[in-house]
Amino acid sequence: MPISYTFSDEPKTVTFEMSIPISVEDLVVGYESFVRHGSFESNIPAIWDMSLLDLKHIPIKDVRALPLQLKQFMADRGDDYKAALVTTRVMDYQLLRLYLTILRLIGSNFKMRLFQSLAEAKDWIRR
């Protein structure tokens, strides 16, 4: 499966791991499974580990489609949670910085930050 997730208690989080190849449909199916999981809690902080991805191979049309596809889960998900994006690839870090800037410019109010290690992401979630 291109997307998997694990729940942790210290700190209380869900960590998503993605592998290639991955599509918008894969992300939607994985996210729906997460929201329906028995350990799901609204507003639980999330860490998205994208270290295995090479974002330049993901078409921009898929990047644009993803927020619209995931919008259906927003009522269940809540609107007061932290999301940490993790990538170890320099090019992907720069692309994600650009995507996050665009999200902020269009009025997204998510508490979302970008990190280059899981340890940094977990430290931020704890605060």
QUIFEN-V609031 format. One record per residue. N is the residue number from 0. RES is the residue in three letters. PHI is phi in degrees with one decimal (none if undefined). BURIAL is + if it has 9 or more other ideal C-beta (glycine too) atoms within 8 Angstrom, else -. Layout:
n->{N:N}
res->{RES:RES}
phi->{PHI:PHI}
burial->{BURIAL:BURIAL}
This chain:
n->{0:1:2:3:4:5:6:7:8:9:10:11:12:13:14:15:16:17:18:19:20:21:22:23:24:25:26:27:28:29:30:31:32:33:34:35:36:37:38:39:40:41:42:43:44:45:46:47:48:49:50:51:52:53:54:55:56:57:58:59:60:61:62:63:64:65:66:67:68:69:70:71:72:73:74:75:76:77:78:79:80:81:82:83:84:85:86:87:88:89:90:91:92:93:94:95:96:97:98:99:100:101:102:103:104:105:106:107:108:109:110:111:112:113:114:115:116:117:118:119:120:121:122:123:124:125:126}
res->{MET:PRO:ILE:SER:TYR:THR:PHE:SER:ASP:GLU:PRO:LYS:THR:VAL:THR:PHE:GLU:MET:SER:ILE:PRO:ILE:SER:VAL:GLU:ASP:LEU:VAL:VAL:GLY:TYR:GLU:SER:PHE:VAL:ARG:HIS:GLY:SER:PHE:GLU:SER:ASN:ILE:PRO:ALA:ILE:TRP:ASP:MET:SER:LEU:LEU:ASP:LEU:LYS:HIS:ILE:PRO:ILE:LYS:ASP:VAL:ARG:ALA:LEU:PRO:LEU:GLN:LEU:LYS:GLN:PHE:MET:ALA:ASP:ARG:GLY:ASP:ASP:TYR:LYS:ALA:ALA:LEU:VAL:THR:THR:ARG:VAL:MET:ASP:TYR:GLN:LEU:LEU:ARG:LEU:TYR:LEU:THR:ILE:LEU:ARG:LEU:ILE:GLY:SER:ASN:PHE:LYS:MET:ARG:LEU:PHE:GLN:SER:LEU:ALA:GLU:ALA:LYS:ASP:TRP:ILE:ARG:ARG}
phi->{none:-70.0:-135.4:-137.6:-147.8:-135.9:-96.1:-129.5:-97.9:-126.0:-73.6:-65.2:-152.0:-122.3:-113.4:-96.5:-120.9:-122.7:-132.5:-102.0:-76.0:-138.4:-126.4:-59.2:-60.2:-59.8:-63.8:-65.4:-62.4:-63.3:-68.8:-63.0:-60.5:-60.2:-65.2:-90.5:-66.1:-62.7:-90.5:-63.7:-133.1:-59.2:69.1:-67.6:-62.2:-126.7:-116.6:-103.7:-86.9:-107.8:-59.8:-85.2:-88.3:-121.2:-61.2:-67.8:-93.6:-99.0:-59.2:-60.2:-62.6:-71.6:-61.6:-68.7:-74.8:-57.8:-58.2:-65.7:-69.3:-82.4:-57.1:-62.4:-97.4:-62.4:-62.7:-71.3:-71.4:92.2:-128.7:-132.5:-137.3:-93.5:-131.6:-106.1:-103.3:-122.4:-144.5:-104.7:-91.9:-59.6:-62.8:-66.1:-59.8:-65.9:-62.3:-65.9:-59.8:-63.4:-61.3:-66.4:-61.9:-63.0:-58.5:-66.8:-65.6:-89.5:99.1:-66.8:-107.8:-69.9:-87.6:-124.4:-135.4:-111.0:-136.0:-107.3:-152.7:-65.5:-60.9:-62.3:-62.2:-65.7:-60.8:-64.6:-60.4:-64.3:-77.1}
burial->{-:+:+:-:+:-:+:+:-:-:+:-:+:+:+:+:+:+:-:+:-:+:-:+:-:+:+:+:+:+:+:+:+:+:+:-:+:-:-:+:-:-:+:+:+:+:+:+:+:+:-:-:+:-:+:-:-:+:-:-:-:+:+:-:+:+:-:-:+:+:-:-:+:-:-:-:+:-:-:-:+:+:+:+:+:+:+:-:+:-:-:+:+:-:+:+:+:-:+:+:-:-:+:-:-:-:-:-:-:-:-:+:+:+:+:-:-:+:-:+:+:+:-:+:+:-:-}
